Amino acid sequence: MTKDPELKYTSSGAAIGSFSLAVNRQFTNSNGDREADFINCVIWRKSAENFANFTHKGSLVGIDGRLQTRNYENQQGQRVYVTEVVVDNFSLLEKRASDNSNVNQTQPGSNKTNKPADSVANNGQAIDIADDDLPF
């Protein structure tokens, strides 16, 4: 992971997490270096909360999901297209420092929730997500 995951909540209280993964290419360039692709991902609801609780910048994670392209109009009135992976499942691919569990565990359960008291937890900024973009 290239940075810590961001966890936010929609106005209806649904958790949404976003993060990016760096994935090395299988070949080297002309200088002998491996290039990486940076893949934007989103994850929803309880899985988003678990992901935010158990991962951080540098975590090795495996994901499966689907590619989705969405679009919106930015503040300048231009149509912006975004392609991202909508994560269905994730696996932690390394042991936690204080845990003796096996590598490749799937979504760890957690009784903790980080839901804010108010309906939007973005320092007062609303998330611009159309109802058509919500997977439920």
VODO-467514 format. One line per field, with one value per residue: residue in one letter; x, y, z of N, C-alpha, C in turn. Coordinates in steps of 0.02 Angstrom, whole numbers, padded with zeros to 5 digits. Layout:
N
resn = (A/...)
nxx = (X/...)
nyy = (Y/...)
nzz = (Z/...)
caxx = (X/...)
cayy = (Y/...)
cazz = (Z/...)
cxx = (X/...)
cyy = (Y/...)
czz = (Z/...)
//
This chain:
136
resn = (M/T/K/D/P/E/L/K/Y/T/S/S/G/A/A/I/G/S/F/S/L/A/V/N/R/Q/F/T/N/S/N/G/D/R/E/A/D/F/I/N/C/V/I/W/R/K/S/A/E/N/F/A/N/F/T/H/K/G/S/L/V/G/I/D/G/R/L/Q/T/R/N/Y/E/N/Q/Q/G/Q/R/V/Y/V/T/E/V/V/V/D/N/F/S/L/L/E/K/R/A/S/D/N/S/N/V/N/Q/T/Q/P/G/S/N/K/T/N/K/P/A/D/S/V/A/N/N/G/Q/A/I/D/I/A/D/D/D/L/P/F)
nxx = (00042/00023/00000/-00078/-00243/-00391/-00532/-00699/-00868/-01027/-01168/-01275/-01219/-01142/-00989/-00843/-00694/-00537/-00392/-00226/-00133/00031/00092/00210/00275/00295/00407/00564/00622/00716/00826/00842/00763/00619/00459/00315/00138/00008/-00132/-00293/-00411/-00570/-00668/-00807/-00925/-00928/-00816/-00732/-00707/-00641/-00530/-00467/-00434/-00339/-00236/-00100/00011/00125/00084/00064/-00054/-00182/-00306/-00474/-00594/-00691/-00667/-00712/-00782/-00816/-00896/-00891/-00935/-00817/-00764/-00735/-00822/-00792/-00800/-00748/-00667/-00651/-00563/-00567/-00534/-00663/-00668/-00703/-00659/-00523/-00354/-00235/-00065/00045/00118/00055/00147/00131/00062/00030/-00032/-00076/-00003/-00088/-00218/-00395/-00512/-00504/-00606/-00683/-00733/-00731/-00786/-00771/-00864/-00925/-01001/-01079/-01158/-01067/-00898/-00788/-00712/-00812/-00839/-00938/-00958/-00953/-01053/-01152/-01316/-01331/-01203/-01183/-01163/-01274)
nyy = (-00059/00112/00218/00257/00189/00283/00318/00353/00414/00398/00508/00432/00349/00240/00155/00196/00154/00206/00175/00149/00037/-00017/-00104/-00210/-00227/-00368/-00367/-00289/-00121/-00031/00009/-00090/-00086/-00123/-00068/00007/-00008/00097/00071/00123/00095/00052/00015/-00052/-00027/-00134/-00208/-00106/-00038/-00139/-00157/-00031/-00034/-00138/-00121/-00025/00103/00026/-00104/-00273/-00331/-00435/-00425/-00448/-00409/-00298/-00204/-00036/00101/00267/00428/00605/00779/00904/01049/01144/01120/01017/00852/00713/00559/00410/00265/00122/-00010/-00099/-00168/-00331/-00433/-00452/-00498/-00515/-00516/-00536/-00567/-00494/-00389/-00414/-00533/-00707/-00769/-00855/-00821/-00744/-00729/-00702/-00565/-00498/-00504/-00374/-00291/-00160/00000/00143/00240/00402/00527/00618/00623/00638/00615/00693/00803/00896/00905/00856/00699/00677/00577/00498/00425/00323/00272/00198/00034/-00031)
nzz = (00000/-00038/00046/00205/00224/00182/00276/00265/00287/00212/00189/00230/00321/00281/00277/00185/00112/00046/-00050/-00117/-00218/-00254/-00387/-00446/-00610/-00721/-00798/-00845/-00875/-01002/-00930/-00839/-00729/-00629/-00663/-00586/-00568/-00513/-00423/-00395/-00266/-00193/-00049/00040/00177/00321/00289/00244/00363/00436/00353/00363/00498/00506/00415/00343/00280/00172/00200/00148/00043/-00026/-00148/-00211/-00333/-00432/-00584/-00601/-00684/-00659/-00668/-00646/-00626/-00613/-00513/-00606/-00705/-00791/-00859/-00770/-00772/-00680/-00646/-00549/-00430/-00360/-00210/-00162/-00075/00039/00082/00209/00184/00261/00422/00572/00681/00819/00823/00808/00705/00550/00389/00251/00294/00297/00291/00446/00591/00685/00831/00850/00799/00697/00681/00657/00765/00697/00532/00429/00411/00369/00410/00405/00270/00136/00052/-00119/-00189/-00300/-00288/-00381/-00390/-00278/-00213/-00162)
caxx = (00000/00065/-00013/-00131/-00309/-00435/-00598/-00749/-00936/-01075/-01219/-01319/-01182/-01104/-00916/-00809/-00622/-00501/-00320/-00195/-00082/00085/00100/00268/00266/00333/00465/00605/00629/00782/00878/00844/00721/00549/00413/00256/00074/-00025/-00202/-00339/-00460/-00620/-00697/-00868/-00958/-00888/-00750/-00692/-00685/-00590/-00470/-00435/-00407/-00287/-00184/-00066/00059/00175/00054/00056/-00123/-00210/-00376/-00511/-00651/-00707/-00650/-00771/-00769/-00870/-00878/-00923/-00916/-00776/-00784/-00726/-00873/-00765/-00817/-00689/-00678/-00609/-00566/-00542/-00555/-00710/-00643/-00752/-00625/-00451/-00315/-00172/-00014/00102/00098/00058/00206/00114/00014/00060/-00079/-00048/-00004/-00143/-00283/-00445/-00541/-00510/-00664/-00668/-00791/-00724/-00808/-00748/-00917/-00928/-01065/-01118/-01165/-01012/-00837/-00736/-00698/-00867/-00847/-00980/-00931/-00995/-01066/-01221/-01349/-01319/-01136/-01182/-01176/-01331)
cayy = (00000/00171/00262/00231/00194/00336/00293/00406/00390/00433/00542/00381/00312/00184/00165/00188/00162/00212/00164/00131/-00016/-00016/-00172/-00215/-00260/-00430/-00358/-00231/-00073/-00032/00020/-00148/-00073/-00142/-00013/-00012/00024/00118/00053/00151/00046/00072/-00041/-00027/-00051/-00164/-00226/-00045/-00025/-00189/-00142/00028/-00053/-00188/-00108/00040/00112/-00027/-00170/-00316/-00356/-00463/-00404/-00467/-00365/-00284/-00138/00006/00168/00314/00495/00661/00844/00939/01118/01184/01099/00966/00782/00677/00487/00377/00192/00097/-00077/-00103/-00227/-00377/-00469/-00438/-00543/-00489/-00561/-00537/-00573/-00434/-00392/-00441/-00586/-00769/-00801/-00874/-00774/-00753/-00732/-00660/-00511/-00509/-00472/-00323/-00264/-00087/00039/00212/00283/00467/00544/00649/00580/00647/00618/00719/00870/00939/00906/00802/00657/00684/00512/00493/00364/00271/00244/00155/-00035/-00061)
cazz = (00000/-00046/00103/00248/00193/00205/00293/00270/00291/00171/00229/00257/00372/00253/00276/00121/00118/-00017/-00043/-00181/-00215/-00303/-00411/-00491/-00675/-00726/-00841/-00829/-00929/-01036/-00879/-00796/-00670/-00633/-00653/-00547/-00582/-00452/-00434/-00346/-00243/-00143/-00012/00071/00238/00375/00260/00242/00432/00452/00313/00393/00564/00504/00365/00347/00225/00169/00209/00089/00042/-00087/-00155/-00270/-00342/-00502/-00609/-00611/-00708/-00642/-00689/-00611/-00651/-00563/-00498/-00667/-00753/-00837/-00844/-00748/-00769/-00631/-00648/-00486/-00412/-00304/-00176/-00131/-00021/00045/00124/00235/00158/00307/00492/00613/00724/00885/00812/00784/00658/00486/00333/00204/00328/00264/00330/00517/00621/00734/00864/00853/00741/00700/00655/00690/00794/00645/00474/00382/00450/00326/00433/00384/00197/00112/-00001/-00177/-00218/-00324/-00267/-00432/-00380/-00219/-00234/-00126)
cxx = (00044/00055/-00067/-00198/-00348/-00503/-00645/-00818/-00981/-01126/-01269/-01283/-01143/-01030/-00890/-00735/-00590/-00427/-00292/-00141/-00031/00097/00158/00249/00312/00397/00504/00608/00699/00840/00884/00802/00650/00506/00353/00195/00042/-00101/-00245/-00394/-00509/-00649/-00753/-00885/-00910/-00819/-00704/-00665/-00631/-00525/-00431/-00403/-00346/-00232/-00156/-00019/00112/00147/00051/-00014/-00139/-00283/-00408/-00574/-00663/-00683/-00714/-00747/-00829/-00849/-00917/-00900/-00878/-00799/-00776/-00776/-00850/-00786/-00752/-00708/-00627/-00619/-00533/-00566/-00603/-00695/-00701/-00722/-00552/-00419/-00253/-00118/00049/00075/00100/00115/00190/00066/00050/00015/-00044/-00051/-00063/-00209/-00331/-00474/-00547/-00571/-00643/-00732/-00788/-00754/-00784/-00801/-00919/-00998/-01109/-01118/-01109/-00948/-00779/-00720/-00750/-00878/-00887/-00944/-00979/-01003/-01139/-01251/-01338/-01250/-01132/-01201/-01233/-01394)
cyy = (00062/00222/00230/00237/00253/00305/00352/00373/00431/00466/00492/00336/00252/00201/00154/00202/00169/00205/00150/00079/-00004/-00089/-00172/-00251/-00321/-00424/-00296/-00184/-00076/-00021/-00039/-00140/-00099/-00081/-00039/00025/00040/00113/00081/00100/00079/00009/-00014/-00062/-00080/-00185/-00165/-00029/-00074/-00174/-00084/00010/-00098/-00176/-00038/00045/00057/-00097/-00208/-00347/-00385/-00443/-00441/-00424/-00354/-00214/-00099/00074/00211/00382/00546/00726/00881/01012/01164/01165/01047/00896/00745/00603/00456/00302/00167/00025/-00070/-00170/-00267/-00411/-00447/-00489/-00506/-00539/-00563/-00542/-00504/-00443/-00425/-00500/-00647/-00804/-00815/-00818/-00792/-00764/-00686/-00613/-00527/-00472/-00422/-00298/-00189/-00056/00110/00259/00349/00479/00578/00605/00588/00658/00643/00790/00919/00942/00845/00763/00662/00616/00509/00426/00307/00239/00197/00084/-00068/-00024)
czz = (00000/00010/00146/00214/00223/00218/00303/00274/00246/00217/00259/00308/00346/00251/00206/00132/00050/-00003/-00112/-00168/-00269/-00322/-00462/-00555/-00678/-00767/-00819/-00889/-00958/-00988/-00831/-00733/-00682/-00619/-00615/-00574/-00515/-00463/-00377/-00330/-00194/-00112/00031/00137/00290/00350/00258/00312/00452/00416/00344/00460/00560/00453/00375/00287/00229/00179/00143/00093/-00026/-00090/-00214/-00273/-00416/-00520/-00620/-00636/-00691/-00667/-00648/-00643/-00597/-00556/-00558/-00721/-00803/-00813/-00828/-00743/-00722/-00639/-00584/-00475/-00353/-00270/-00146/-00070/-00020/00091/00147/00216/00201/00378/00525/00662/00791/00881/00786/00735/00592/00435/00288/00239/00292/00315/00405/00544/00673/00765/00869/00790/00752/00674/00693/00718/00742/00583/00423/00423/00408/00346/00407/00309/00176/00057/-00059/-00212/-00237/-00300/-00316/-00424/-00321/-00238/-00197/-00139)
//
